[in-house]
Amino acid sequence: MDHVNTYLGIDLGASNGRAYLGRLHEGKLAIQEVHRFKHEAQDIGGTLYWDIFSLWKGIVGSLEICSKRGLKSLSGIGVDSWGVDFGFIGEDNRLTGIPISYRDKRSRGVEKYLGSLICEEELYQLTGNIFSRITTLSQLVSIQREYPQNNLLNCSKYLLMISDLFRYLLGSGSGIELTSAGTTQLVDIRTKQWCIPIVTKFAIPERILPEIIPTGHITGELSGNLRNRTGFEGAPLIAVAGHDTASAVAAIPQLDENTMYISCGSWSMVGKVVDDLVSHPSLVRKKYLHMLGFDELLLVKALMGFYYFERYTGYLKADNKKLTYNTLIDMASGAESFPCIFDMNSQHFFEPEDPQLSVKEFLRQTGQKQVDRPAEILRAVLEGLAFSYRLTLEEIEQITSKKINKICIVGGGARNPPFCQMVADASGVEVLAGPIEATVIGNIAIQALATGQLQSRQDIRECVKASIEQKPYHPDTNELWINHYERYKEIVRHR
């Protein structure tokens, strides 16, 4: 790839980061992996910190690789990441402290405190979001409760979400991109500005909330320090859809009122694009969110994705270094169906210190026989995820009064054929898998829109449709799936 109309998309996930070059030519987008780097939240003194040093090393390493390949300038650089987490910038314009993971124990039980100050329905009407220990609001409130007088909210200049933080460190200004801001539970879902009633009610210093930046705007230039360090002559920094789910959904080729999407990584963000805010009495009870996408509104339910699967496979690899991802998928595919039924959204699987012990405890509490064989546990995890999507599909049909006849799976789950077939079998509808790198593709396509190569959200979807091929999976729903789905619903009912 030459530098003309070539973009660098950096996607930071909860367990790894990756950087891709993308070039738009004659209506098609070609991408090329530049660098992939691992990181892992670290428990230090009982607090779970993000390893931002590995993340930063990976980002700078990506720039150095591009430079060594002769790409001395780029048409854009964009960063997206998971939502809700953040860092603080001090009065000296430097990072203050190390960002803490949303899985950290500091916010356990904070929902009860939130409920003492505001009705969940009121919070939902204002922000499109429900009580949850992982939101930015919940984390900020937890900081205030732990350190009422001396905390980072009081001594920082402003707060930046993870994607915005790294764009800032690359040389950008201090704003927060709209879709990232939407994950904070501090934004008015209707006006798309900071929700002052919430900010005031929870005593969040308004001064630490910077300007909200529209998606697809150029916000700065790669810093001189990094140009000298990496050999770059220059590159604009672009505020892509900073929330990775929004970037991924923007890259799904075909979405209509009868299609459900699953953006499947550590989390599964399951939902559909809606024209306006949905009103239904069960929205809050069933934990649905309204989320800001790129120039669209998303009805979303956050479910467990491959987080526990990755934790459990890591546990297995510690004993057998020769195990690969494909080997583990083959093990799961070849195991007996339905050895047990897992509710993957149970708290047992949210932050397991011992993945094997979590399985034993869950099976004990749900009155199921113990399962010890790794292949059977892996299969039950995948089947449990597929059942959770089926249940969500039925809820979305009820909430929106629209029949779902197709599911689009993007992200890491799309590269797992047995899993995609399970989703089709469990749901009884056609599944289209891909693009696997939807988040990066959305990231790069929004950069192309910012520079004028593309003109609209629909242009992006047409471009992706012309550039990639989705793999179809057709349902083969048999009595076993139907019978075990009834067992699954019974287990979920008693959660």
Secondary structure, 3 states (H helix, E strand, C coil): CCCCCEEEEEEECCCEEEEEEEEEECCEEEEEEEEEEECCCEEECCEEECCHHHHHHHHHHHHHHHHHCCCCECCEEEEEECCCCEEEECCCCCEECCCECCCCHHHCCHHHHHHHHCCHHHHHHHHCCCCCCCCHHHHHHHHHHHCCCCCHHHHCCEEEEHHHHHHHHHCECCCEEHHHHCCCCCECCCCCCECHHHHHHCCCCHHHCCCEECCCEEEEECCHHHHHHHCCCECEEEECCCEHHHHHHHCCCCCCCCEEEEEECCEEEEEEEECCCCCCCCCCCCCCEEEECCCCEEEEEEEECCHHHHHHHHHHHHHCCCCCHHHHHHHHHHCCCCCCCCCCCCHHHCCCCCHHHHHHHHHHHCCCCCCCCHHHHHHHHHHHHHHHHHHHHHHHHHHHCCCCCEEEEEEHHHHCHHHHHHHHHHHCCEEEECCCCHHHHHHHHHHHHHCCCCCCHHHHHHHHHHHCCCEEECCCCCHHHHHHHHHHHHHHHCC
